[in-house]
Amino acid sequence: MGFFDDLKVLGSDLLAKSSVVAKEAAQKASDAADMAKIKVDIAAREREIKDLYAKIGKAYYEEYKDDAVEYAEDIAEINAKFALIGELKSKYEMYKDAMKSEKEEADVTVDAAPADVEDVIDIVP
């Protein structure tokens, strides 16, 4: 019965590892969704900045004035959006770097795995 006991332990170990892999996959999917959401937020802020640039430019040309005081609120809003974009890009890069590190770690783990089932059975006590 020793062989079957070893097989049972191996099955339990594989089941536990598959659970971990499933959780990691779910986390990666969640991270990818967060990254996509960040990209959408960046694009939205860039569109808002473009609209504000157009508003300032249109008003300047219509009035032929160079009065920065009149547009101080718009300029402040643009600066705030640029700051937010910087924060979002940093967060995006953090996710990207973390996912890259996890992939590299997973590649190393796969390379270190036994070649076939006989090797796994020899490992199990």
N, C-alpha and C positions, 0 to 999 in steps of 0.2 A: 504494500500500500504506500510505500515511501514515494514512489514516482507520482501517484495521484495526489498525494499531499503537496508535493512540490509543484505540481500543475495547478492545484487549487490556490496556493500562495502566489504563483505567477499570474493567475487570472485576477486575483484580488489586486495585485500590484498594477496590472495593466488597466484595470477598471479605475483605480485611484488616479493613475496618470492621465487617463482619458478625461476624467472629470476636471483635472487641473488644466489640461489643454483646452477643454471647452470653455472654462472660465476665462482663460487668457484670450481666447478668440472673441468672446463676448466683450471683454475689456477693449480689445483692439478695435472692434466694430464701433464701440461707444466713442473711443478716442477719434476714430476716423470721422464719425458724425460730428463730434465737437470741432474738429479741424475744418470740416466743410462749413459748419455754422460760422466759424470765425472768418473764413474766406468770404462768405456772404456779407457778414458785418463790415468787413473792410471795403468791399465793393460798394455797399450802401453808403458808407461815409465818404468814399471818393466821389460818388454821384452827388451827394449833398454839397461837397466842396465845389464841385464843378458848377452846380446851380448857383451857389453863392458867388463864385467868380463871375459868372454870367450876369448876375444881378448887379454886382459892383460895376462891371464893365459897361453894362447897358445904361445904368444911371449916369456914369461919368460921361459917356458920349452924348446922351440926351441933354445933359445940363452943361456940358463943356466946363466942368469945374474939376479942380484938383483939391478937394476938401476932405482929407482923411478923417477929420473929426466926425463928419456926417456918417461915415461908414465904420466907425469904431466898433460897433456891436458885431457887424458882419466879420470884420477882421478878427475880433476876439473869438467868435464862433469857429472860424476856419482854424485858428491856432489850437483851439480845444479839440477839434476833430483830428487834426494832425497828431496831437498827443495821444488820443485814443487809438488811432491807427498804429502808432508806434507800439503801444501796449499790446494790441491785438496781434501784431506781427511777432512780437517777442513770445507771446503765449503759443502762437502757431509753431514757431521754431522749436519751442520746448517740447511740444507734442511730437513734432517730426523727429527730433533728436532721440527722444525716449523710444519711439517706435523703431528707429534704426538700431539703437542699442539692444532692444529686445530681440530683433531679428538676428543680429550678430550672435547673441547668446544662444538663441535657438539653433542656429547653424552649427555652433560648436557642440551643443548637446547632441544633435543628430549625428554628427561626425564621430562622437565618442560612443555611440550606441553599439551593442553587439551586432555582428553581421547576420546571425540567423538564430532560430529558436534553440538549437542545440547549445549555442553559447550562453543563452539566457538560462537554460536548465542547469548548466554547469555552475552558474553563478549562485543559483538558489541553493541554500543550505539543506 
